[in-house]
Amino acid sequence: MMTVKTHPTAYARLIKNFDLKTDAALKAYTSFKVGGPADLLSIPESRAELEQLLKAAADLDIPVTFFGGGTNLLITDKGIRGLVIIIRQLKSDIRIKKTDSDHHLLTVETGQHLSSLCRFALDNSLTGLEFAAGIPGTVGGAIAMNAGTVKGQMSDVIESITVWNPQTQKFVARKRDTLAFSYRNLDISDIIIEADFQLKKGDKKHIEALFNQTLANKKNSQPVSQKSAGCFFKNPKTGMPAGELIEKSGLKGTRINDAMVSEHHANYIVNLNNATSCDILALKQLVQKTVFEKFHINLETEVRIEGE
């Protein structure tokens, strides 16, 4: 299984020049707390370090997988071959660029926690991110998944992003109108390094009330204290949402070993204790099969699945 053993020279050269972990257990870096090892793992602390690492990996033809907070991610039990880069340490101070009397740009590196960005917006009386209250993970992950609720999504407030382009080996800025956002997705293969958010000046008390209401609704309706990766399936474009389809299929509380369809919210699969990725994937397939048999609807996964 270990690519380290089959490509020792390339791996040894990368390990020599960078502080990398080998055969690193990835479950510690995800909210599901499941998954196998990465051949090589890096958590760079600066953009310069990340740039050097990506160039070296490209020169050595080592595949790279990246993620941030690991909150919308399921890693297989066999793990991920090549180099895994976790970008959650890329989080310099959030900066404000005023564009006019009503609009402000917030610039943030994408390893920053989304909750920190929301708090910064509230502290500065900026409105537009209230929908994101309680969404876990990093800013980069939220952008890549176009995270949101019925009240808004990341594509509503993004002005531009900065990405690492592997073809040019450079950081490149991309404006909002060049980005292919869709429901719970951004069609992009580049690593998102930084983002500008377009927000408006608002009343701080009103913004705080909206944040608090969103957080309360989330706490009351979702299993926030259990190990999961958030909503597991995308809502169909029309008709009932995924959670309602799953609940009406009689699947709440259904278990495969320690993987269970949440009794609190049916669109969550939770790890009760020692679930494996195989358990979760088997439960995923059971849910999809049962919902299709009852409603003739194919549920698509919202959770990103990585690994062999």
Summary of the structure (lengths in Angstrom):
residues: 308
radius of gyration: 20.1
end to end distance: 9.4
largest distance: 59.3
contacts: 1034
relative contact order: 0.14
helix: 32%
strand: 29%
